């Protein structure tokens, strides 16, 4: 009898653990950040509430043009665009757990860090990777992508 109960319990557990789970996601979109000019979404949110943004650069949403050639202005605009996309997914900088920053030149690293730090709570900083790359689209100097948890 004990063996039968254990077999039934194991079958039930395996049925739950091995049952196929359909994973879904939806697109996040906002007019407060630049619309992608190529085949991608501004961000997606999974059924478990994880937000993955596309790269955000220094393009001003209202003009569709890069804010300026200045690294600092591009970095601030990139972070504002990122914030707008996060807001559209019911999240904020405090909900970010990972960022990837692409820079057009490694010499931008210190300035990027200075501005990046202004947008995050110093007691809850996300994990981050930062790279210098050969070229950033739209003649940008910086592009930022993040992963966050929605408050939904």
Secondary structure, DSSP 8 states (H G I E B T S, - for coil): -HHHHHHHHHHHHHHHHHS-----EEEE--TTS---SSS--SEEEETTSEEEE--B-SEETTTTEES-S-HHHHHHHHHHHHHHHHHHTT--GGGEEEEEEEES-GGGHHHHHHHHHTTS-TTS--EEEEEE-S-BGGGBSEEEEEEEE---
